[in-house]
Amino acid sequence: MCWGIPGKVVEVSGMYAKVSVGGALIDAVLGVDDVAVGDYVMVHAGLVVGKLSREEFVESLLTLMELQVMSYVDGGLSEDEARRKVLEDFKEVLESLNVDLSGWGSR
């Protein structure tokens, strides 16, 4: 199985883009048309494979967060501890998007 990683385009130059992924900048080849600064995209193996709406981007982040919670629980943390740690891990990204996750831990 292959995973794409959601990110936000911060620079476009020809057929390349700089994409912010969790606060880190990565270089990616544009595999789709009409990508502009500010667009949300899915990156796989250094290739932008699709554009995302803001809602799709947030849903992708939520999925990654749930997977990380499971990983922390498998590693011995309680679910509450795991959710707190994941919120801390994703805090910068979530704040930059103004995402309200006040009810996230009570799913």
N, C-alpha and C positions, 0 to 999 in steps of 0.2 A: 504494500500500500504506500502511496506517496502523499505527502502533506504539503500544502501551500501555506504560506505565512502571510497574514494580512499586514499591510503597511500603508503609509501615506507618502505620496510623492512630494519631495521637497525641491527637486531640480530636474529639468529635462534638457538634454543636450544631444540633438540628433536622434540616434536610435538607442540612447542610453538614458537611464534615470537614476537619481539618488533617491532611495526610499528609506524612510524612517520606520524601523521595525523595533518596537519596544524601546525607543530612545537611541538605538544604534543605527548608524547610516550604512546602507549596503548599496553597492552598484548593481544594477540589473539591466539586462537587455530588454527593450520593449518588444513584446510579442503580440501586442494589440495596438490598434490605431487610436488616435485622438486622446492620448494620455497627456494631462497637463498638471502643473504644480497644484497641489491641493487635492488631487484625486486620490481615492482609496483604491488600492489594488491588491491582488493576490500574487505573491511571488513564489516560484518553485524553481530550485536549482539555478538561481541567478537570472531567471526569466520572468518578466511580468506576463502572467498567463490570463489575467482577466481584470476588469474594472469592477468595483463594488460600490453599491450605494452606501451611505453612512450607516443605515440600518443593517445591511449585510456585514459591514465591517465590524460593528458592535457585536452582532450575533457570532461572528467568527471568534472575536476575543472572548466572549462568554463561553464558547465551546472549549477554547484553549484553557480558560480558567478552570472549568469543571474537570478537564483532564489532569491539570496540575493538582487540584484538590485530591483527586483519586490517588495520584502518585504520592503525595504527602501522607495520606491516610495509609497507603500500603507500606510507607516507610516508618509508620508507628505513631504519627500524630493523630489526635482526635479530629473529628470532622470540624469542630469549632476552631481548633487551633490551625488546621489546614486552611480553612476559609480566611481566617485573619491573616495568615502568612501570604496567601495568594493576593488578597486585597493590597497588602503592603508591596508585594512584587509588582503588581500592575498599577499602583497608585499614580505614577507619573503619566502613564498613557491615558488612564481613565480621566484624570484631571484635565489633560489637554483637550479631551473630547467633551468635557462637561457631562460625563455620563453619571447618572444617579443610580447607584446600586444599593440604596438603603434597604431594599427588600430581598437582595440577592441571596443572603445567607439563610433565608427562611423559606426556601423552595420546598 
